[in-house]
Amino acid sequence: MGVMDFLIQGFQTAIQPQNLFFAFIGVLIGTAVGVLPGIGPMSGVALLIPVTATLTGGMDPSAAATSSIILLAGVYYGAMYGGSTTSILLNTPGESSSVVTTIDGYQMAKQGRAGSALSIAAIGSFFAGIVSIAGLVLLAEPLSEMALKFGPAEYFSLMLLGLAAVSGLAGGSITKAWMMTATGLLLATIGIDAVSGVARFTYDIPVLFGGLEFLTVAVGLFALGEVFKTILHKEEDGEKIAKVGRVVPTRSDLKQSAAPIARGSLLGFFIGVLPGAGATLASFFSYIAEKKLSKNPEKFGKGAIEGVAAPESANNAASGGAMIPLLTLGIPGSGTTAILMGALIMYNVQPGPLLFSDHPDVAWGLIASMFIGNLMLLILNMPLVKIFAKIIETPAKYLLPIIIAISVFGVYAVQATTFDLFLLIGFGLAGYLLAQNDYPLAPLVLGLVLGPMIENNMRRALTTSNGDFTVFIQQPISAFFLVCSLLWILVPFILRLKGKNVVVNIEG
């Protein structure tokens, strides 16, 4: 069967009524998550894993996995759309990849061009979504076939590269990022060792034998951490919300933003494919590129429409690009894709090279649903721009109880132990304290997800080589990944020594 046959099959899966419903709910919630400052796609996806588990309870496992991942992916790229709304109207980025959009978007809003800015952001995001889905269709099969040639040594090195990439790009302090990665790896060792059957760090507490539930940790760190932050720092936003005005962009707006949208989409897609780079980096790069290419760069920062079109296209294309390493190699390129990976594993669907042969319905159904979801987002976002401007005004006193309720019910529905609820509160406090002291949370989540896989592949590789560690260097692909990992860590360090400050915020 060719790629087109698989894609047609994918569309047949995606247009089933329940999957259309899940895609619609996903993109709708995603947009709302993006619009509400502070929640971000990572917390949004983590919060909804238990909800999808409840909604798909009666389905057969494969259909449940497909529907759930369609909904969760919808939340992911929907949040990329929604993030621009607060950036433009309130000068408050809904999530980290929308930081760049505030620079020119808010200036446009102050000039009464908020409608144009919002609609160009939606059109750019739609075009970028289509570009990234086309890339996904073309690259998914060849990449997964290449990955099938991987043995345990290659997998071990590839996962190390994933960890190095995310840790090397997280926040201002690389040391803090590494501390968080190590914490995630340590937490992943709790429970019964899969190879020897020995209990590790369980202190004879039976509930710890199964290890820490990934969902509890993710929801605690992100969703509850945000709740504690809002409660403890009473944020009274005195920001004036700009009026939206005309929603349809003018012809000159479209002409000025056509090339930036195309460039941002391509750049964002290729940056998204790199594990760890993420949408924040893509939006920064595309903004810098547009400013360099512009005939009059001085208008950037004063309401240039290119300054909205390029980064918004780039961050959407990057979220599609990040799906490639997740689906074909089983490597989450960002915090959110790590959570999506955790969700897939929860349904016994292992992302990676075998996904396309073992679960083609899940893989191609998801790809097709992304196309449908992007179309839904465009139709949703153009008329609803004025309504979304109202969501921003939701007072914290109504919003926080909803987040707490979803978190508690969600975790209890999956685990059904009160121990996990205490763990949830503990991780919520930890998430708040860590974020307050600028410790990035994404490396911890990634360490927790990748830890068991890194360990299993390392031990398998060492078993086949009779304990000879050179096996990781002898295999050319493995050696290549190890060199890349080393460079990923060393290059920012060397640049830092030379006095260039490398600060890149990780995508949420």
PyMOL commands that set and color helices and strands:
alter all, ss='L'
color gray80, all
select helices_A, chain A and resi 3-14+17-35+40-55+61-90+96-110+114-147+152-168+174-188+206-208+214-232+251-273+278-293+297-299+306-321+323-329+335-346+355-358+360-391+396-415+418-436+442-464+471-474+476-497
alter helices_A, ss='H'
color red, helices_A
select strands_A, chain A and resi 191-192+199-200
alter strands_A, ss='S'
color yellow, strands_A
deselect
rebuild
show_as cartoon
